[in-house]
Structures are given as structure tokens and as C-alpha cells.
Amino acid sequence: MVTLIAEPIDVTSALNYLQSEQAGAIDLFLGVVRDNTQERPVDRLEYEAYDRMAVSEMQKIADQARQQWPILRYAIIHRKGTLQIGEMAVLIGVATAHRADAFDACRYIIDTIKKTVPIWKKEVFTNGEEWVNAHP
């Protein structure tokens, strides 16, 4: 499951999709909009994407992860549009037989998405706005 959506992420549906009788571990990463960045108060985030390319690139990342780890199932869901404080921006889910593989694959997927996928984030502050890259 790889998708780019405008509506809120349904964690329960993603978790149900990831479940497998062979899975001993399901790792979920939920990226959530926080109220500050580098000590500046954030009002909201705005995500824009080149949809078709973003989904294609996320699928490539999932395929690369499957070559490195024995992934049974995966879910990559990224939001686009305007997100408020506390809303989920991204869900990465990985189901594997063992927890170490799930943790490692999940981290690889989110870190690679932040570096390579054409999804852009604008942070809107009380006194301005700024397009940003992934934070170190």
C-alpha cells in the first residue's frame, strides 16, 4: 500500500492491512505536525507534491526496502494539503517476522522519503512562512 492523500490518515485501517499471521512485529511511524520548529511557533503545515512521481518514488523505496529486509507487508501513506497542529502527515508501517527488521526497514523508508520524494513542506508561522527541507 503506497498512497498520497488529502484526507486524514486512518491508522486503524493501515494497521488492519499490515496484520499477517506470519508477522511477529509491526512497526508504525507516525509523523505528526508539531506546534514549533527551531523555537518558532508553527500555525500549520502545507504540503504540495508532484503526485504521480511522489507515489512512484515511494513505491521504489518500498521495493528497495523489500530487497534489504524480509518485509511481509508495508504501508506508506503521506498527506498533502493543509495540516493543523496534531494531525498526522505521514504513516509508515512495516510488518516482518522479527522486530529488528521492522524497525530498520521503517526507518529506512521514512528517512529515504524525506530525502528523495517530491513532496514539499511549507511551515506557516504567526509572522510568516517558509518552505523547508528535512531537518537534520
C-alpha positions as CSV (number, residue, x, y, z in Angstrom):
1,M,0.0,0.0,0.0
2,V,1.5,3.3,-1.2
3,T,-0.6,6.4,-1.4
4,L,-0.7,10.2,-1.3
5,I,-4.0,11.6,0.2
6,A,-5.7,14.8,1.1
7,E,-7.9,13.4,3.9
8,P,-6.8,12.4,7.4
9,I,-4.8,9.1,7.7
10,D,-6.8,6.2,9.1
11,V,-4.3,4.4,11.4
12,T,-6.7,1.6,12.2
13,S,-7.2,0.7,8.6
14,A,-3.5,0.8,7.9
15,L,-2.8,-1.4,11.0
16,N,-5.5,-3.9,9.9
17,Y,-3.9,-4.0,6.4
18,L,-0.5,-4.7,7.9
19,Q,-1.6,-7.6,10.1
20,S,-0.4,-11.1,9.0
21,E,-0.3,-14.5,10.7
22,Q,3.4,-14.6,9.8
23,A,4.2,-11.2,11.3
24,G,5.8,-11.2,14.7
25,A,6.3,-7.4,14.5
26,I,4.5,-4.4,13.1
27,D,6.4,-1.1,13.3
28,L,4.4,2.1,12.8
29,F,6.0,5.5,12.3
30,L,3.5,8.4,12.5
31,G,4.8,11.8,11.6
32,V,2.7,14.5,13.3
33,V,2.5,18.2,12.9
34,R,4.1,19.9,16.0
35,D,3.5,23.4,17.2
36,N,7.1,24.6,16.8
37,T,10.2,24.3,14.8
38,Q,13.6,25.5,15.8
39,E,11.9,27.5,18.6
40,R,9.5,29.3,16.2
41,P,5.7,28.8,16.8
42,V,4.1,27.0,13.9
43,D,0.4,27.6,13.0
44,R,0.1,24.9,10.3
45,L,2.0,23.0,7.6
46,E,1.2,22.9,3.9
47,Y,2.3,20.0,1.8
48,E,2.5,20.0,-2.0
49,A,3.5,17.1,-4.2
50,Y,4.0,16.0,-7.7
51,D,1.5,13.3,-7.1
52,R,2.3,10.7,-9.7
53,M,6.1,11.0,-9.3
54,A,5.8,11.0,-5.5
55,V,3.8,7.8,-5.5
56,S,6.2,6.2,-7.9
57,E,9.2,7.2,-5.9
58,M,7.6,5.9,-2.6
59,Q,6.9,2.6,-4.4
60,K,10.6,2.4,-5.5
61,I,11.7,3.0,-1.9
62,A,9.3,0.2,-0.7
63,D,10.8,-2.1,-3.3
64,Q,14.3,-1.3,-2.2
65,A,13.4,-2.0,1.4
66,R,11.9,-5.3,0.4
67,Q,15.2,-6.2,-1.2
68,Q,17.0,-5.5,2.1
69,W,14.6,-6.8,4.7
70,P,12.1,-9.7,4.8
71,I,9.0,-7.5,4.7
72,L,5.7,-9.2,4.7
73,R,3.6,-6.1,4.2
74,Y,4.1,-2.4,4.2
75,A,2.1,0.8,4.1
76,I,3.2,4.2,3.1
77,I,0.6,7.0,3.4
78,H,1.6,10.7,3.0
79,R,-0.8,13.6,3.4
80,K,-0.9,16.6,1.1
81,G,-2.7,19.9,1.6
82,T,-3.0,22.0,4.8
83,L,-2.5,20.2,8.1
84,Q,-3.1,21.6,11.5
85,I,-1.2,21.0,14.7
86,G,-1.6,17.4,15.9
87,E,-2.6,16.0,12.5
88,M,-0.7,13.1,11.0
89,A,1.4,14.0,8.0
90,V,2.8,10.5,7.2
91,L,2.3,6.9,8.2
92,I,5.0,4.3,7.5
93,G,4.1,0.7,8.5
94,V,6.2,-2.4,8.1
95,A,5.2,-6.0,9.1
96,T,8.0,-8.6,9.4
97,A,8.6,-11.8,11.3
98,H,11.0,-10.1,13.7
99,R,11.1,-6.6,15.3
100,A,14.7,-5.6,14.3
101,D,13.8,-6.0,10.6
102,A,10.6,-4.0,11.1
103,F,12.4,-1.1,12.9
104,D,15.2,-1.0,10.4
105,A,13.0,-1.1,7.3
106,C,10.6,1.5,8.7
107,R,13.5,3.9,9.5
108,Y,15.0,3.4,6.0
109,I,11.7,4.1,4.3
110,I,10.9,7.3,6.2
111,D,14.5,8.6,6.0
112,T,14.7,8.0,2.3
113,I,11.3,9.5,1.6
114,K,12.4,12.7,3.4
115,K,15.5,12.9,1.1
116,T,14.2,11.9,-2.3
117,V,10.4,12.1,-2.8
118,P,9.0,15.2,-4.5
119,I,6.8,16.3,-1.5
120,W,7.4,19.9,-0.3
121,K,6.6,21.3,3.1
122,K,5.8,24.9,3.9
123,E,5.8,25.9,7.6
124,V,3.4,28.7,8.3
125,F,4.3,30.8,11.4
126,T,2.4,33.6,13.1
127,N,4.8,36.0,11.5
128,G,5.5,34.5,8.0
129,E,6.1,31.3,6.2
130,E,9.0,29.2,4.9
131,W,9.5,26.3,2.5
132,V,11.8,23.9,4.2
133,N,13.9,20.8,3.6
134,A,14.1,17.9,6.0
135,H,15.6,18.9,9.3
136,P,18.9,17.3,10.3
